[in-house]
Amino acid sequence: MTEALLEVDGLTTVVDQTPEPVPVVRDVSFAVAPGEAVGLVGESGSGKSLTMLSVMGLLPTPPVRVVRGSVLFEGVDLARAPEPARRGLRGTGLAMIYQDPVTSLNPVMRIGDQIDEALTAHGATARAARTRTLEVLDQVGLPRATRAFPHELSGGQRQRAMIAMALAGSPRLLIADEPTTALDVTIQQQILALVGRLQRELDLAVVWITHDLGVVARLVRRVLVMYAGRIVEEGPTARVFASPEHPYTAGLLGAIPDLTDPERPPLRQIAGAPPALDAVPPGCPFAPRCPQAIERCAAEDPPLTAREAGGRAACWVPPERWS
């Protein structure tokens, strides 16, 4: 990998509760290179969004806070930088597309005014901001939406407006947090194609947060799999899909229907449910649901270690010993 644009090392985020803080992101480390597309996947509640909100410095504080680790973006440690420095990089260095544009857009402001405001907050003049607003709305296929209110747009158009707002400051890193969750399948494909095209044209680095492995297979070269607040597997997408090194990853992949199989057997399921983050069991958090678990799994949490096939995985039982 070339020199990292974003380098996260040992990131740990907690929720302050009585009698002691609860870790919700646990010792997470990864890097994103300039222009790279990375997928962050896992079930709901696995810590994907909280990890990237920690990176952005957008945690609901109090009671959620980063307690350990570093978040280096172009050499600046966002975990320790003062808020004015972080605010200066949000939008111009790294930006985020949120899950639900309905709750992210101001319902009483016109779309163009909202994008203008994001630009003038970073020092642009009113005229320069309006010129840039028209440019990014045209890029996302909404050239006439400047004077529209959010309720006058369809769901797909509102998501395009959110993408335009994220791109307005010309960031180098775009974080897409489940940007197609609330959209129908046809519009989902349009949004995915739009972000993919913009990434190629603008040479953006993109982190896709999703539980849809189909999105990951199409759009990213490297995938990070999260479970119970930590990364349990990382590697090139093709390798992870072909030969997963962690039973959780194998379970997620096994739940994808094979459209080429004429018999259409029942989908595989992962037994049980993810643990509540304030009740993570000792040892490997996945052990109570894991068909490959051994006695050691209940006592020791495996570290994330390099594997011969490439990438990293946190599992005591290698795939060749799986039943």
ABEGO torsion letter per residue (X at the ends): XBBBABBBBGBBBBBBBOABBBBABBGBBBBBBBGBBBBBBEBBGAGAAAAAAAAAGABBOOABBBABEBBBBGGBBAAABBAAAAAAABGAABBBBBABAAAABBAABBAAAAAAAAAAAAGBBAAAAAAAAAAAAAAAGBAAAAABBAAABBAAAAAAAAAAAAAAAGBABBBBBGAAAABBAAAAAAAAAAAAAAAAAAGBBBBBBBABAAAAAAABABBBBBBGGBBABBEBAAAAAABBABAAAAAAAAABBBAABAAGBBBBBBBEBBBBAAABBBEBAAAAABAABBAAAAABBBBBBBBAAEEBBBBABBAAABX
